Structure formats: structure tokens, C-alpha cells
Amino acid sequence: MEGSSLAALELTLFLGLVGWLVYTQYRSRNRDDRNDDDKQG
């Protein structure tokens, strides 16, 4: 299948993006622990 490599690339990019978002959210939360309105999403 030719779409296999493309799917793998998309999966890698998706995982990388999710990991980066989780990392930034964790840093932001750890930095501003009380300056958050407890909103998720």
C-alpha cells in the first residue's frame, strides 16, 4: 500500500503534536497553579 508511509507520517506528527500540547499544558499548569479557572479543553 502506498498510503502506509503517509499514515505513519500523519501518526508521527499527531503523536508529536499531542505530546507537545501535553508538555506545554503541564508546564503552564505547574507555573500558574492558582491562576486557572479550572477549565479543561
N, C-alpha and C positions, 0 to 999 in steps of 0.2 A: 504493500500500500504506500502511495506517495504522501498521503496525509499524515502518516505516522510521525514523521520528523516534525511536521508543523504542530501537531497536537502536543508533542513532547516539548517543543519550544514554548507554546502557549502555557502549558502546565508549569514549566520552569519560571516563566515570567509571572504567572499568577501567584505561585508559592512565594516568589521573591517579594512581590508587592505586598502580599498578606503579612509576611514576616516583617517587612519594613514598617507597615502600619502598626502592627502589634508592638514593635520595638519603640516607635515614636509615642504611641499611646501610653506605654509603660513608663517611659521617661517623663512624659508630660504629667502623668498621674503622680509619679514619685516626686516630681518637683512641686506641683501645685496640688497638695493633698486636700486642702480645705477650700480652695478657690474653685470648686466644681459643683455644679447644680445636680449632681448625681444623674446626669443624662447619658444614656447609652445609645450609640448609633448616631 
